[in-house]
């Protein structure tokens, strides 16, 4: 792809200069460190919240928070990230088209495929590094507060959650190509998020939806059996690839 | 030796019912500068965007530098400046040109050297080029736009209003740069500032309502559209004289013009455009003398490109009703 390296360098520089990389890093660090902390503080938080609201009744916690609670919290907080990805990537193509920078870029020896792929790669790299940060923070802090974490399983959980985020990158990039502007692209992305969430709630579709990745990750964390991974992984990979291919196909024919 | 730079056959572009460009046939050769003129909405920008591949033609063919416009290596030979260049505000000027150089496959050290040299030539000093583009004025952005169009050392430059945002000094500098570039590459530039085009472009193409109305050497165009005319320097009631001349049969237009440098105090300039040489050479001087005008100077006048343009485009509007559907 002509010009991919230069385009990727520009995308990475943009993430840094516009502080999106910093914001993402902070978010991931907060998720990583904050989740075990939140789990550890939950009894105090609940006790403090209960008090007079229970009308004199006493709140009795039957167990102390554990590693499972910390990782459950991690999963819950990580699950907010698709929204961040959609809002961050919605303007990736639509914004450049509206501002006129896409026209200048594409009049050069830069292939349209490279233009799109560079954006996907830059976001994927940022999210992967972010996930590593979050995972490292969660792992270390959980081990410090609660005890050992099973490494292989935790790595697999993060892999599944990251794949889900990459699916949303592909979805939002495709939306950004197709939609007339960034707001419309964000709308399509959020619509996709809702569809995935709904398919995840329906037993018939849940194990063949990208939402199945999140469900499988949770099952792994909670030690539930059986854990259905293959179906959601294959479907999500296929959808991600398909959405990127759609974005490329549409963009190649689009007038700028 | 000349070579084919731009070749269009039957090039058309519709936007719904509106025909923005209508069966344009164009043959531009390099090296050299070629002006591309037209009123607002004539189809100049649409044509340029089709040439660089941002818009698809509704009909017709394009060849650039003798190649199909989709040929992969062709883009390395092109430089483009759009009418309103858009940049990344978070990038510095030098970074932007280096980024463009990288897209052209230029190695980093050479890209840095070339960026510095081009930005200097385009009037962006060291301090300016290290500032973020978000803080640039319109003129600085246009200079940056020209630098980025040149960084790949293009054989064909397509420039849409390259000097419109520049002050007179900046325009003069950039026009001189373009004149230099035109010695060994093809420069196809649109502009509203006809005096600039007249100054540096030996050939012009004029569009009106999406159609080609002229495509020839600037000098030939002026000669073809030339109406015999005179310029008189007089003392006296210029307005009364003007009205008297305009009433003369065969005089198309008489107008008072701005004083030129060196004109004596109290004098006025009269420009007279006639239908026929004998009117200009016999009738008008006689009328001036009969009116008792104090004639300080009388000389034949060549029309400017602006006058020719107004005449051609205006004549077309009279002949062809507004209908681009």
Interface residues (C-beta under 8 A of the other chain):
Chain A: X2 X3 X5 X6 X7 X9 X10 X13 X14 X17 X18 X99 X100 X101 X103 X104 X105 X106 X107 X108 X109 X110 X255 X256
Chain B: X49 X52 X53 X54 X55 X56 X72 X73 X75 X76 X78 X80 X82 X84 X85 X86 X87 X88 X90 X91 X95 X99 X100 X102 X103 X104 X105 X148 X152
